[in-house]
Amino acid sequence: MNHRIAVQHPTSLGRHNGGESIQTAIPSSMHSNSSFRRQPKIKWIIWLLKAHYRIQNGVLWLCQRLFFRPVKKNKYPIRRILIFRTGSLGDSICALPAMYAIRRNFPDAQIDVLTNAGAENLVSLGALIDSSLVNEILNYYNIPKIALFKLLKLKKYDVFIQLPQYDAGLFRQIRDIFIARALGIRHAFGWQVASTRFLACYQAKYIRFKNERDRLLEILERNGLQTFGCVFPLGITPEVKQKVEQMMRENRLHDKSKNVGMVVGAKRSQNRWPLAYFQELADILLASHDCVLLFGGPEDADLAGQIQGQGVWNFCGKLTPLETAEMMKYCRLVISNDTGPMHLAYAVGTPVIALFSSRDYPGKWYPPADGKNIVLRNDRLFCKNCFHDEVQGNMCLKRIGVRRVMESIKSMLKLDK
């Protein structure tokens, strides 16, 4: 049986149709294809989805207008800014272009970031960002709420900018609005409901979801700030560069043309391409005299250790996130599950072949369509967009075969192997 695999090549645009790729946009962007406009039921569903998002974002807009003044750079003195962004590795990298833009718009302001990775073993924003971009990282994990509120109140911020998570709901963001107001902040913006599970199958079919980087930049633009594209100000220091360069030379891995990176782990097990497929792919690459470099955190070390072969190097748990990013520069490409290190790869300019499950809406976490990256996603299963947090057989990933990945590698690198 032939299974259709959605392949997003670097320059492809458009909605899923017959295995083609999708380039996403904000939820309010609905398709106007005449094939479903003539169907009354579909028209009502599209109208309902539009109303669903417009009502929720209308409530947030009204609260923002009631409680806060607009941010006008040339009218009000802006001296202290608090950015609120939660999440771990991938969430933080996707927010870096927006944070870079905020710094460029307010070069003389004190900019602090309130963040929380969600657990002690997850990578926080402070471990990634260039220290010259912000003044202070306030990681509130395990800090009592009252103590945190008093601390923020004492800092007397002029502006509160929320860079909301893609799945942040209406009531959670209303709570954040009231907290910002209680802190005495006079200017604030950023709240947006971008993704819900309401009529999920229809949303997947008829709504174009923007990737997280562009969505956050558009929030800034709609509130009068200038943006500067996808710039990733990682805090890679000369010391990190020197350490990684020494490691690569000592292990004779300094020839970038011979290195292929792999990320075999993922925080969610349902986002993992089968390990046996990674092994088969590694065998093919090793037979071509390539070296396979395995990246990930300490929790991925045992999983990656099952990839065997002469020329396989397991760096999982042996590098910091920034050292991982620097080492990825020594790879001609990285093949990765949908997980944090995948975002590190494209952030340093290394081409990515990203393997996505069909669990969630397409497009939200894709790498940039900048001419370098390829996305493989099986979107022809009845269980797509299931949102399950436990393994359900992972048929969507199992049906992305090794042969298809090798074809993508050859397409990307124009290899004749």
C-alpha positions in Angstrom: 0.0 0.0 0.0 1.3 3.5 -0.9 0.9 6.1 1.8 1.0 9.8 0.9 3.6 11.8 2.8 3.3 15.6 3.0 6.7 17.1 2.0 7.3 20.7 2.6 10.2 21.7 0.5 11.9 25.0 1.2 10.0 27.2 -1.3 6.6 25.4 -1.3 3.4 27.2 -0.4 -0.3 26.4 -0.2 -2.6 24.1 1.7 -2.4 20.3 2.0 -3.8 18.8 -1.1 -2.9 15.4 -2.4 0.3 15.1 -0.4 1.6 18.6 -1.1 2.9 20.9 1.6 1.2 23.6 3.6 2.5 27.1 4.6 0.6 28.3 7.6 -0.9 31.6 8.7 -2.8 33.0 11.7 -6.0 31.2 12.6 -8.2 33.9 11.3 -7.0 33.1 7.8 -9.6 30.8 6.2 -9.6 29.2 2.8 -12.0 30.5 0.2 -11.8 27.5 -2.1 -15.0 27.3 -4.2 -15.1 23.5 -3.8 -16.3 23.9 -0.2 -18.0 27.3 -0.5 -20.8 25.6 -2.3 -21.4 23.2 0.6 -23.8 24.9 3.2 -22.5 22.7 6.0 -18.9 23.6 5.4 -19.7 27.3 5.0 -21.4 27.2 8.5 -18.4 25.5 10.0 -16.0 28.0 8.5 -18.2 30.8 9.8 -18.3 29.2 13.3 -14.5 28.8 13.4 -14.0 32.4 12.4 -16.4 33.5 15.1 -14.7 31.2 17.6 -11.4 33.0 17.3 -12.7 36.5 16.7 -14.8 36.5 19.8 -12.0 35.3 22.0 -9.4 37.7 20.6 -12.0 40.4 20.6 -12.4 39.9 24.4 -8.6 40.1 24.8 -8.4 43.2 22.7 -11.2 44.9 24.7 -9.4 44.1 28.0 -6.2 45.4 26.6 -7.8 48.7 25.5 -9.7 49.1 28.8 -6.7 48.5 31.1 -3.7 49.7 29.2 -2.4 52.5 27.0 -0.9 51.8 23.6 2.9 51.6 23.3 4.0 54.8 21.5 7.8 55.0 21.4 8.0 58.7 20.7 5.2 59.8 23.0 5.8 58.1 26.3 9.1 57.5 28.0 9.8 53.8 28.0 12.5 52.9 30.5 11.6 49.4 31.9 10.1 46.6 29.9 9.0 43.2 31.1 8.6 40.4 28.5 6.6 37.4 29.5 7.5 34.1 27.6 7.3 30.6 29.0 8.4 27.3 27.6 11.6 25.3 27.1 14.1 25.0 24.3 11.9 25.1 21.2 9.5 27.7 22.6 12.4 29.9 23.6 14.2 29.8 20.2 11.0 30.6 18.4 10.7 33.7 20.6 14.2 35.0 19.9 13.4 37.0 16.7 10.6 38.8 18.6 13.0 39.6 21.5 15.6 40.8 19.1 13.0 43.2 17.6 12.0 44.5 21.0 15.6 45.4 21.8 16.1 47.1 18.5 12.9 49.2 19.1 14.0 50.1 22.6 17.8 50.2 22.6 18.1 52.2 25.8 15.5 50.5 27.9 16.0 48.0 30.7 14.5 44.8 29.3 13.8 41.8 31.7 12.3 38.5 30.7 9.9 36.6 33.0 10.1 32.9 32.0 9.5 29.3 33.2 10.7 26.2 31.4 8.2 24.1 33.4 10.7 21.7 35.1 14.3 21.8 36.4 15.6 19.4 33.7 14.2 21.5 30.8 16.2 24.2 29.1 15.2 27.8 30.0 15.5 30.9 28.0 18.4 32.2 30.1 20.6 29.3 28.9 20.2 30.4 25.2 19.8 34.1 24.7 22.6 36.5 24.1 23.2 38.3 27.4 23.5 41.7 25.6 19.9 41.5 24.5 18.3 41.6 27.9 19.2 42.9 31.3 17.8 40.2 33.6 16.2 36.7 33.2 13.6 36.1 35.9 13.0 32.4 36.1 10.0 32.0 38.4 10.1 28.2 38.5 9.4 27.2 42.2 9.2 30.8 43.3 6.1 31.5 45.5 3.5 33.5 43.7 3.3 36.2 46.3 7.0 36.7 46.5 7.2 36.9 42.7 4.4 39.5 42.6 6.1 41.6 45.2 9.4 41.4 43.3 7.8 42.5 40.0 5.9 45.2 41.7 9.1 46.8 43.1 10.7 47.0 39.6 8.0 49.4 38.4 7.9 48.4 34.7 6.5 50.8 32.1 5.6 48.2 29.5 4.4 44.6 29.7 4.8 42.5 26.5 3.3 39.0 26.5 4.6 36.6 23.9 1.9 34.0 24.4 2.3 30.3 23.9 0.6 29.0 20.8 -1.9 27.0 23.0 -2.5 29.6 25.6 -6.2 29.8 26.3 -8.5 32.7 26.8 -9.0 32.5 30.6 -5.3 32.0 31.2 -4.5 35.1 29.3 -7.2 37.2 31.0 -5.6 36.2 34.2 -2.3 37.5 32.9 -3.9 40.8 31.9 -5.2 41.3 35.4 -1.8 40.5 36.9 -0.1 43.0 34.7 -2.7 45.6 35.7 -2.2 44.8 39.4 1.5 45.4 39.0 0.7 49.0 38.1 2.0 48.7 34.5 0.4 51.3 32.2 1.3 50.0 28.8 0.9 46.4 27.7 0.0 44.2 24.7 0.6 40.8 23.2 -2.4 38.6 24.2 -3.8 36.3 21.5 -5.7 33.0 21.3 -3.9 31.3 18.4 -4.9 27.7 18.6 -7.7 25.7 20.2 -9.0 22.1 19.8 -12.5 23.3 18.9 -13.6 21.3 15.8 -10.0 20.3 15.4 -10.4 18.2 12.2 -12.0 21.1 10.4 -9.3 23.5 11.6 -6.6 21.2 10.3 -8.3 21.2 6.9 -9.4 24.8 6.5 -7.2 27.0 8.7 -3.7 28.0 7.8 -1.6 28.2 11.0 1.4 30.5 11.0 4.6 29.2 12.4 5.4 30.4 15.9 8.2 32.8 14.9 6.2 34.7 12.4 3.1 34.8 14.7 5.0 36.5 17.5 6.6 39.0 15.1 3.1 39.9 13.8 2.0 40.6 17.3 4.7 43.2 17.6 3.9 44.7 14.2 0.2 45.0 15.0 1.2 47.0 18.1 3.4 49.5 16.2 6.9 47.9 16.6 9.3 47.3 13.7 10.5 43.8 13.1 13.7 42.5 11.5 12.9 39.0 10.3 14.1 35.7 11.8 17.2 36.7 13.7 18.4 34.3 16.4 20.6 36.0 19.0 22.0 32.9 20.7 24.6 33.5 23.4 27.4 31.5 21.8 30.6 32.9 23.3 34.2 32.7 22.0 34.9 30.2 24.8 32.1 27.9 23.5 33.3 28.2 19.9 36.9 27.4 21.0 35.8 24.4 23.1 33.7 22.9 20.3 36.4 23.5 17.7 38.9 21.7 19.9 36.5 18.7 20.4 35.9 18.5 16.6 39.7 18.5 15.8 40.6 16.0 18.5 37.9 13.6 17.2 38.7 14.3 13.6 35.2 15.7 12.9 36.2 19.1 11.7 35.4 18.3 8.1 31.8 19.5 7.8 31.2 17.7 4.5 31.4 14.3 6.3 29.1 15.0 9.2 25.4 14.4 9.4 23.5 15.2 12.7 20.6 13.2 14.1 18.2 14.0 16.9 16.6 10.6 17.8 14.8 11.7 21.0 11.9 14.0 21.8 10.1 15.1 24.9 6.9 13.4 23.7 7.3 9.8 22.7 4.6 10.2 20.0 7.0 12.6 18.2 9.7 10.1 17.8 10.5 8.5 14.5 11.1 4.8 15.0 14.6 4.1 16.4 15.1 1.2 13.9 14.5 3.7 11.1 17.3 5.9 12.5 19.6 2.9 12.7 18.9 1.9 9.1 19.4 5.5 7.9 22.7 5.7 9.9 23.9 2.4 8.3 23.3 4.0 4.8 25.2 7.1 5.7 28.1 5.2 7.4 28.4 3.1 4.3 29.0 6.3 2.4 31.9 7.2 4.8 29.8 9.8 6.6 30.0 10.4 10.4 26.7 10.4 12.3 26.6 12.9 15.3 23.8 12.3 17.8 22.4 15.3 19.6 20.1 15.6 22.6 19.9 16.0 26.4 20.9 13.6 29.1 17.5 12.0 28.9 18.2 11.0 25.3 21.6 9.4 26.0 20.3 5.8 26.5 18.0 6.0 23.4 20.8 7.4 21.3 23.2 4.8 22.6 21.2 2.2 20.7 22.4 3.6 17.4 25.5 1.6 16.6 28.2 1.8 14.0 31.8 2.8 13.3 31.5 6.5 12.9 28.6 7.1 15.2 29.3 9.8 17.9 26.8 10.1 20.8 27.0 13.6 22.2 23.7 13.4 24.1 24.0 14.8 27.6 27.7 15.8 27.0 27.1 19.3 25.7 25.2 22.4 26.8 22.5 23.7 24.5 24.8 26.4 23.1 27.6 23.9 22.6 25.1 21.7 20.8 24.2 24.6 18.6 27.8 25.4 17.8 28.6 21.7 17.0 25.6 21.6 14.6 27.5 24.2 12.6 29.9 21.4 11.8 27.1 19.3 10.2 26.1 19.6 6.6 22.5 18.8 7.7 20.5 17.6 10.7 17.8 15.0 10.6 15.5 15.6 13.6 12.3 14.7 15.3 9.9 17.5 16.2 11.8 18.6 19.3 14.0 21.4 20.8 17.4 20.6 19.2 15.7 20.8 15.7 15.1 24.5 16.4 18.8 24.9 17.4 19.9 23.5 14.0 18.1 26.0 11.8 18.9 28.8 14.3 22.6 28.4 13.5 21.9 28.0 9.7 22.3 24.2 9.4 19.7 22.7 7.0 17.1 20.5 8.7 15.1 17.5 7.6 12.3 17.6 10.2 10.2 14.6 10.9 6.7 15.5 12.2 4.0 13.3 13.6 0.4 14.1 12.6 -0.6 14.7 16.3 -1.0 18.4 16.1 -2.0 21.0 13.5 0.6 21.3 10.7 2.8 24.3 10.4 3.0 25.6 14.0 6.5 24.4 14.7 7.9 23.9 11.2 11.5 25.2 10.5 11.7 28.3 8.3 10.8 27.9 4.7 13.9 29.8 3.7 15.3 27.5 1.0 17.3 25.2 3.4 14.8 23.0 5.2 12.5 20.1 4.4 9.5 18.9 6.5 8.2 15.3 6.2 4.7 14.8 7.7 2.1 12.0 7.0 -1.2 13.8 6.8 -3.3 11.0 5.2 -4.3 9.1 8.4 -7.7 9.1 10.0 -6.2 9.7 13.4 -4.4 12.9 12.4 -4.7 15.8 14.9 -5.5 13.4 17.7 -3.7 15.6 20.3 -2.9 12.4 22.3 -0.3 12.7 25.0 0.4 9.0 25.0 1.7 6.7 22.2 -1.1 5.5 19.9 1.0 3.3 17.7 2.8 6.3 15.9 1.6 5.1 12.5 2.0 8.6 11.1 5.7 8.5 11.8 6.1 4.8 10.9 4.8 5.5 7.4 7.5 8.0 6.8 10.0 5.5 5.4 13.8 5.6 5.4 13.8 5.7 1.6 11.7 8.8 1.7 14.2 10.5 4.1 17.1 9.5 1.9 15.4 11.0 -1.1 15.0 14.2 0.8 18.7 14.1 1.8 19.7 13.7 -1.9 17.3 16.5 -2.9 18.7 18.8 -0.3 22.4 18.1 -0.9 22.1 17.0 -4.6 24.1 13.8 -3.7 24.7 11.1 -6.3 24.8 8.1 -4.1 
